[in-house]
Amino acid sequence: MRSGPPAAGVLAAVLTALAVAAALVAGCAGLNSSGPQAEAGSLAHQVNLAGQSYTVGGKLADEQLVLCQIAIAVLESVNARAIDQCNIGGTDATRHALLSGDIDLYWEYTGTAWVTFLGQKPIQDSKAQYEAVKQQDLARNNIVWLAPTPFNNTYAFAIKTQRAQQLGLRTLSDMAAYIRSGQPGNLCIEPEYQNRDDGFPGLQRSYGFQVPPDGLKVLQAGSIYQATADQKECLFGEVYTTDGRIPELGLTVLADDKLYHPLYNAAPTMRKQVYDRNPNIAKAFAPISAALTNEVMAELNRQRSAEGRSPRRVARDWLGQHGFIANGS
C-alpha cells in the first residue's frame, strides 16, 4: 500500500483510531437487544471454551454481518462469551481494530490480506494463497488464520442476462472490447474498488481499456445490483460473486478470463495471544468454514440482501438447521 508523508500518516492513523472507537461505541448500543445466547449443538461435543471471552468484529457489508453473527453464535454454543462488534466499518478500520486489540477476531479474505495488507501479487490457487497468507501474516503481524471457507467471494462484473445475450458478452475481455469500441453504457463501481491495489486501475491495465470519465459511475456497493438490473444507470456493475442478488435480479457474471482478481476465501483471523489462550477455538470454527460453500454463502447473502432478514437470524437458522447449534437458538 502507498503511504503519504509522515505528518499525513500520523493524521490518518489518528482518524482511523477515532473511527474505530466511534464504531465500537455505536456497536454497544445493539448489545442489549441481541437476544438469548445460542445453545449447545454438535460443536459443543468437541469443544468447550468455558471461561473465554472474545470481542467479535466485522465489516459493514451484508456477508460480513452474517459471518460475524455466525462467529458469535458458534462461540456462545461452546460456552464462550462473545461480545458483538459487528458494525465497525471498512476493511482498514476493521483490520486496525484487530491489530490494536479493540476486537479479538473477525472474518477476513485471503486476497485482501495478501494484496492489501502484505503487499504481494495474487496467487491463483486457493490452497497456496491461503497457506502463504497464513504463514506471512503470522510471521509479520502475529495474526493467526483459522481454517478457510471453500467459498471465494471475489470481485466480478455483471450485466443483465438478457443484455449479455443480445450483445454476445461472456468475459471481461468482451466487456473491455465493448468499452474500447465506444458504444453506449456506463460502468459502475463502488468507492473502495476505485482505488484498491487489487481494484479498478489494475483491471483497466490488465484488460487494456480506459473508461471515459463520463462513462464511469461510483455508487455505494448495495446500489449497484439494482442499478445494473434496471439497465439505466449501469450497463456493467461491479459485484461480489457470492452475493445472492445476482440470481435474484437476473444478472450474469462475466468470466475473469485473464484471472486478474485475487482469490477471496474467508477465514476467522485473530491475534496469536488470543488464539494461544485456548487453541481449541480452531476446532469450533473448522466445520463451519468447511460448510460455507459458494452456494451456501450466496443463499445466506440472498436472505439478508433480498429478503431483508436480520444477519443474526440468518446465521442462527442456518447453524441450527445443520445441528452446529441447538435448533431455534
Secondary structure by P-SEA (a helix, b strand, c coil): cccccaaaaaaaaaaaaaaaaaaaaaaacccccccccccccccccccccccccccccccccaaaaaaaaaaaaaaaaabbbbbbccccccaaaaaaaaaacccccbbbbccccccccccccccccaaaaaaaaaaaaaacccccccccccccccccccccaaaaaaaccccaaaaaaaaaaccbbbbbbcccccccccccaaaaaaacccccccccccccccaaaaaaaacccccbbbbbcccccccccbbbbcccccccccbbbbbbbbcccccccccccccccaaaaaaccaaaaaaaaaaaacccccaaaaaaaaaaaaccccccc
